[in-house]
Amino acid sequence: MTLPAFLKFGAVLYAAVGLLHFVLGAGAERLLDASLPDSVRDLSALDSQSRFYGTYFGVTGSLLWLG
């Protein structure tokens, strides 16, 4: 596998994970069956953090695609 093909493959994975977390927020943790206590799952900070990481992964995927 050549480096450009590897970067494109990584870009698709990063973008998919980013989109999942950006759209679903903390719901992505539930969808992926993360073992979190119920008291933590309902925190708005977890939702905000998940959406932030979704944005980060989406931007990283875009940069990998362009690289």
LINWONOR-V471890 format. One line per field, one symbol per residue. ss: DSSP state (H for helix, E for strand, L for the rest). A space follows every 10 residues. Layout:
BEGIN
ss->???
END
This chain:
BEGIN
ss->LLHHHHHHHH HHHHHHHHHH HHHHLLHHHH HLLLLLLHHH HLLHHHHHHH HHHHHHHHHH HHHHHHL
END
